[in-house]
């Protein structure tokens, strides 16, 4: 069975106050085109279908069109909710959708879809974004304090036959993966899931992280977003992942690059350099831009003037001696305003992802007092 793996569509998203809906409609058409060219027999959508629990009507409309076109081609779609979605709203009409070949996890912690292809039985497990608190309500007899505990408890509750092929569709942060700025980051990695809990699956279709990457092994994979959603991603190459499921143990993976309606780019230089005709005529001026001006003095109405050339200028900033000096002073002053024990507490939280206990705080203060008395 040849499957397309996509995730994190974030339909309805706004980036720097720019609506991405036209770009998203365009990229969904690209996904449909690639699905036809690659002759895919199923689509896995690993969560964050929408950008917020109550999506705008335009986002609902383009998702409806995507699912309708796959249904018309008799291509089944298997999808789950992510942390940005409302699981209940996304599950509306689930039983009716299944009659058209659209399968979703609904409100279940994990749902099994039995499938068959030319190689025999294939089980597709749909596991929406999980939090420890909701899993504890179902598995109250188990000790569940971390995200790893939660995912392990749910998967141990499933009867997974190791002799047949098993695919898991999930939306979690697997330890060892690389994040970027457009994702919701949990301080200290508290939402991380250990990769070992996913070992029983032949392929794990992950969503949640925006850069395409494999974790632990090639077949535990994030496909990434179809579009760039922050300027930390300007150098990323967006793609869809194609997964060929053959006999048990034989999985082939390749990617197909996605080309957006408008790319996201950064430009750096003086105002005169960036507004000179020989320079901007070499640029795709309709791209989304972050422009970094290096002029030592602020340019009056720089944003308005630059948008005359670069109409989709999303962000303007400066990088010069004054800005760098102010940044250093801000950092120094922020630290200087804090008590020594507060600096230690901040550092401990940054490194360990958890706060000092009251006993540790007391010990820290005592050690500091001893050091100062010794001086």
N, C-alpha and C positions, 0 to 999 in steps of 0.2 A: 504494500500500500504506500503510495506516495502522498506525503502530507506537507502542507505549508504551515509553518509556525510563525505567528505574528503576536504582538502584544503591545500594551501601553499606547493605544491609539489616542487616548486623552481627547476624545471628541468634544468640541466646545471650548477648548483651552484658549486662553489669551496669554500672549507673551509680551511683556512690556506694554500692556494695554492694547496690543494689536490682536484682533480676532484672527485665529488660524483656520477658520472654517473653510474658506475657499481652498487653502493649501491642503487641508485634510480631505476634502471631496476629491481633489485632483489625485492625491496619493492613493486613495481607495480605488480609484479607476486604474491606477498603475498596478495595484495589487491584483485586481481582477484580471488585468491583461497578462500579468506574469503567471497567475494561476492557470490561465488557459494555455499559454505557451508551454508551461512545465507539465501540463496534463495532470494536475494534482487531483487526488481522489478524496481529499478531506482537508479541512482547515482547523488548526488549533489556535484559539485566541486566549492568551494567558493573562487576562485581567486588565484592569484600568481601561475598560472600553470607553467610559466617559471620564471627564476631568473632575466632575463633582457629582455628589449624590443626586441632585436635581438638575439634570442637564438642560441646556436651551433647546428649543424646538428644532432648530437647524441641525443640531447634533443627532437628535433622535431620527430625523428624516434621512440623513445620509447613512446611518447604521441600518435603518430599515431597508434602504435601497441596496446596500451591500449584501445583507442576508437574503433579500428577495432574488438577487441575481445569482447567488450561489445555489439557492433552492431551484431556480429555473434550470440550472445546469446539472442538477442532481448531484451536487457536491455537498456532502454533509459538513456541518460546522459544529465544533465542540468548543464551548467557551465558558469562562468562569468570571466572577466578579473580583476586582482588586480592591485595594484600600481606598481608592478614590470613588468607587462605585457604591451604590446602594444595592445590597444583595437582594432585598425584597423587591425593589422596583425592577431590577434587571431580570428577575425571575418571573415577571408577569407574563402569563400566557405560555408558560414552559411546556405544559402538556400538549397544548395546541401546536406549538412550534415543532415539537418532536415529529409530528405527522408530516412536516415538510423537511425533515432532516436537520433541524437545528436543535442541538442538545446543550443544555446549560445545567450547572450544578444546583441552582435554586438555593433553598435555605438549608440544604444538607451540608454537613461538614465534609463529606466526600461521596461522590456518586460514581457508580460503575456503569459504563456503557459496554455491552458485549458487541463485538464486531467480528466479521469474518472476511477474509480476502483470499487470494489465490494460495497463500501460504498457511491458511488455517485460522485458528482463533486468535483474536487480538482484543485485549481488554484496555479500554481507555478510562482512566480514573480522573475525575474532575474535582479538584480540591480548591475552593475559593480561599481568599486571604483569611488567615486564621490569627486570632489573638488568644493568648493563654487563658484569659478570663472566660471567654465563651466556651472553650474546650473543657475547662474545669466544671462547668455546669452540666456537661454530658458525661464526663468521666470523673465523677466526684471521688471515686475510690483510688484514683491515681494521684501521685505527687506531681503537680504541674506548676512550675514557677517560671519557666523560660519558654521562648518560642520553639526551641528544639524539643522540649518536653511535650509541647502542644502538638506539633506535627508528628512526633513519634507516637503519641497516644492515639491519634486519629488513624495513622497508617497501620499500627498494630491491631486496631479494631477491624480492619478490612481483611477479608480472606483473599490474599494475593497468591495465585497459583504460580510458583516459580518455573513451571514447565512450559508455560505459554508466554507469549510476548505481552508485556505490560508497558503502557505509556501513562505517565503522570503529567497532568496539566496543573501547575501551581503558581502562586503569586506570593513569593517570600524572598527575603534577603538571605541568600546562602553565603555562609562564611567563606572568605577568600575572594569574593567578587569585588570588582572596582566600581565605585559610585561616581556620579557627576552632580553638578549643581542643580539640575532641574528635578532631582528626586527629593522626596521627603526623607531626610537623614535623621536617624535616631542617635542621640548622643551616646557615645561609647559602644555603639553596635549592639544595643540591648535587644534589637529585633532580629539578630542573626540566628540562622538555623544551621546546625552542623550538617555538612554534606553527607555524612555517614548514614543518616536516616533515609536517604534516597537510593541506596545501593540496590534495592530489589527491582528497580525499574530498568527496562531496556532503553528507554528514552525519557528524559524529564524535560518538558517544555515549560520553561520558566518565564515569568513576567515580573516586573517591579523595578529592575535596573535598566537604565536607558542605553547602555553600550552593549553591542553584541559581544558575547564572550562565553566560553565554556568554563565550568568550575569542577575541579577534581578529575573529571574525564570528559572526553569530547561529547558524550551523549547526555551530559547534564548541562543544559545550555539556555542562556538568555539570548533571545533574538534581537533585543533592543527596540527602540521606538522607530517608527517609519519616518519620522521627521525630527529635525533638531529643535529642541525646546529651550536651550540656553546657549549662551556664547562660550560656555566651557566645552561645547560639542562641535565647535566650528571645524575641527580637523577630523571629526568622525566620518565614517562612510556608512550610511544607513542601508539596510538590506532586509530581505526576508530570508528565512531559513527553510530549505527544502530537505525533508527527511524521508529517506527511502527505507521502509521496514520490510526486510525480506525474511528469511528463516530466522529462528531464534538465535540471537548473537550476531546477526549480520545486519548492521545498520550503516547506511551511507548518508553523509550530510554534505550539503553544499549551500552556498548563499548566492542570491541574485541581487545586485545593487539596485537601489531605488533612486530615481532622479526627481527631485522636488520641483514644484512650480517656481519657487523662489528659494535660493540657498541662503544660508546664514553665514556672514563673513565679518571679519574685523579689519579695519584700516587704521594705520598709525602714521602720523606725520604732522607737519605744520599746516595751518589753514591754507596758505598759498600753494603748498605742494598738492594737497588733496582737491583743490578747486581749479587746478590748472587743466586746461582742455587735453593736452597730451597724456595726462595721467588718467582722468576719469573716462576718457574714451576707450581705455583698455579694460575698464571694469564693466561687469553686468550691474548697472546702476539700479535695477529693480530688485536686487537682492535685499535681504534684511541686514542692516549694518549696525555694528558698534564701532563708532569712530573715536579714536583716542588722539586728541590734539596735543602736540608737544610744544606749542607756543608758550613762552614764559609769561605772557600777559593774556588775560581772558579776551576772547574775540567777542565783540558786541553782537548779540543775536546770532551766535554761531549756529544754533540749532535750526532756526528758520532759514538762514542763508544756505546751510548745507543741504537742507531738504529740497531746495530748488534743484539740486543736482541728484541727490540720493533720496528719493521720495519716501522710501521705507526705512529711514534712519530711526532705529529703535532706541539707541542709547548713545549718549555723548559724554565723554569724560576727558580729563586732562592728565597728562603725565609730564611733570616738569619739576624743577628744583623746589619750588614753593610747596607743591602738593606732597612731595616725598618728605620734606621737612615737617610739615604739619602732621602727616601720618605718624612719623616717629614720635613727635611730641604728644600726640593723642594717646599712643600706646604707653608711653612713659608715665604720663599724668594719670591714666587709668589705673596703673599698677601702684603709683605713689599714693593715691587716695585710699588704698586698701590697707587694712591692718596686716601684719606679716602672716598671721594664722589664716586670714582669708585667702592670701596668695597661695599658701600650701593647700588649702581646701580646693581651690579652683584647679590647681595642677593635678591633684589626686583624682578629681572628677573627670578631667580631660583624658587622663591616662587609663583609668579603670572603669569609667562609665558609671560609677556609683559614688555616692557621697560618703564622707568620713562618718563613722558612728560617733555617738556622744563620747564614748570611751576613748576613741582614737583622737578626737578633738582635744580632750582633756590632756592626753599624753603628749600631743604635739605642743600644746601651750607650756606644759611642764618642761619639756626638752628645751624649748626656746628660752625659757626663763633661766634654766641652768647654764645655757651657753652665754647669755648676756651677763649673768652674775660672775661667770668665770673670766669674762673680759674686764 
